[in-house]
Amino acid sequence: MRTIAQKKNNEKYEAILGAAVKVIGQAGYHNAPISKIAREAGVADGTVYLYFKNKEDILISILRETIGTIVDRIHDELNLGGGDAAESLRGLISIYFGTLGSNPDLAMFTQVHLRQSNAEMRKQIGDIIRPYYHIIDKIILMGIESGVFRESMDKRIARRMIFGTMDETVTAWILTGAKYDLESLIDPVYDVMVGGLRT
């Protein structure tokens, strides 16, 4: 039913997701009832349930859309088929910071409120983020094969370092009130990362 509804009126689906990002980002997960999200989206409460099973389903859908957008941009804008690994790494940081830096409510949602989820949701979150991890792994392997990155490093540690550094940088930005331009940190973060990876 939700699939049919989404195809029938995708604008309402997007409106509900946008409203949820704003309401949850500003009020918090536990202070964001479906009725408040529906009101922000300009739809009836019952309309929300045509698209989503519950509030947890909305959370997962927001993350899926966000990661999907980031992954699509990476595949469209970066050369992951044997290009410059260091440049691909910088592009990865740029896309990640650009996506979240342009929407503080979304950043608050992903960095703070999404982490209040239960064990079942955390498993779904892991599944959604996995394609992003695969891209990081591919960039690391590209760098090793081209001789740009050190062959001796632990690839899993390297992936955690890359994702963890970006993640913590966004978290610090949002928790300090997003008072500066997140994209201004692309080059400093890239410099630290590539310095740790290079031969």
N, C-alpha and C positions, 0 to 999 in steps of 0.2 A: 504493500500500500504506500509506504513512504517513497519507494522508487518511482511509482506512478505519479505521486503528488509532486515530487521534485521535477520530473520532466514536464508536468503540466504548468507549473509556475515556479521557475527557478528563482525569480526575483524575491519571492517570499522566503524561500530557503536562505538566500544570501542575506536578506534583511534580518532574519532571526539570528543567524550566526553573528552578524555585525552588532546587533543589539546585545547579544550574550557577551561578546568580547567587552563591550563598553560597560555593561551593568556589572558583570563579574569583576572586570578589571578595577572598577571604582569602588564597588561595595563589598567585594569578596564573595567567594563561592557560597558560603552558608547564608549570606544576606541577599541572595539573588534568586527569589522564587520565580517559577515559570511565569506567573502573572506579571511580574515586573519586566521580565524579558519581552513578553508579548506586547506589553504597553509601549515599551521603547521601540519595538519593531513595527508598531501600528497594526497589529493583528489581534484576533481574538485568542484567548487562552487555548481553546480547542484546536485552533489552526496549528499551533506549535506541535501538537501530538500527531498531526498528519505527516510531519516530517521527521520527528524524533520520538523515541520511546520514552525518554525521561531526560533529566538535566545532565546525567552522566553521559548520555548519548550525545548531547550537545557539546560537552567538553571534548569528547573523543573526535567528533566531527570537526571542531575548530582546529585541533592539532593536526588532523589528517589534511585539512585544506592548507594549513600553514606550511607543513613539511612538504606537501605536494607541490606547492608554489615554489618553494626554495629549490627542491630537487629538479623541477622542470626548468627553472631559470639556469641552474648549474649546467644541465645538459644542453640547453640552448646557447649559452654564452661562453662556456669553457670548452677547450679541446682536451677531452679526457681519453683520446685515442692515441696518445703518444706525443702530446705537446710538452711545453715547458712545465715541469712539476711545480717549480717555485711560483711561477705566474699563476698556475691553477690554484695553488694554495692561497695566494693573495686574492684571487677572484672569489674563492669560497668564503673567505672572511668578509669580503666586500658585500656579497649577496646576503649573507646572514645578518650582518650589522645593518645593511640597508633595509631589509625587510622588517626587522624589529625596531630599528631606530626611527622609522617613519610612522610608527603606531605604538605610542607608549602604553595604551590600554592593552594591546595585544602582548606586548613585552611583559607587563604586569601579570597578565593571565598565564603566559607560558612559564615565567620564572618563579612565580609565587603561588598563585591559586591552583594551578594544575598539579602542584606537588602535594596537595592535600588529599590526593586521591587514594582509594583503597588498593589492596593487593591485586584484585582482578583488573582494575583500570591500569595499574602500573604495567601489567603484562601486555595489555593492548597498546599502551604508550610505547613500550619497547619494540613491539612489532611495527608500529608506524614509523619509528625513528630509524629502524634498521637500514632502509635504503640510503639514508644520509650517511650512516656509518660506512656503508659499502663504498660510497664515493670517496670518503676520507681514505679508506684503505687503498683505493685505486690510485689516488694521488701519491700516497706514500710509496706504493710499488713502482709507479712511474718514475719517481725520483731515485729510487734505489737502482732500477734497471738502467737509467741514464747516467748513473754515477754522480748525481747531484746530491743525493741523500746517503747517509752512512748505511752500509749493508749490515753492520753489526748490531744496530739498534733493535729493541723489542718492538715489533710492529703494533701490538695491542697497546703497549704503553704509549707509543707515539700517537695512536688514534685517540686515546683518552686525554693525552696532553693537549692535542689540537682542539677537540670538542670541549674539553673541560675549561680551557683558557677562554674560548669564545663565550661559553655559557656563563662563566663567572664574571666576565667583563660586562655582559648584558645585565646580569643580576645586580652588580655594583652600580651600574648606570641607572637602573630603574629604582633601586632602593634609596639612591641619593636624590630622587625627584626628577630624573632626566633633565638635569640643569645644563648639560653640555651636549654637544653634537656627538652622538655615538660613532658616526662615520669618521670623525677626526681621529679615532683610535685604530683605524684599519692599519696604517703603516707601522705604528709602534708595536701592535700585537703581531703583525707579520714579521717584523724584525726579530722579535724574541723567538718566535716559532722557527723561522727558517735558520736562525743561528744555532738552534738546538738540533736541527735535522741535518744540516749540511755536512759534507765530508770535511 
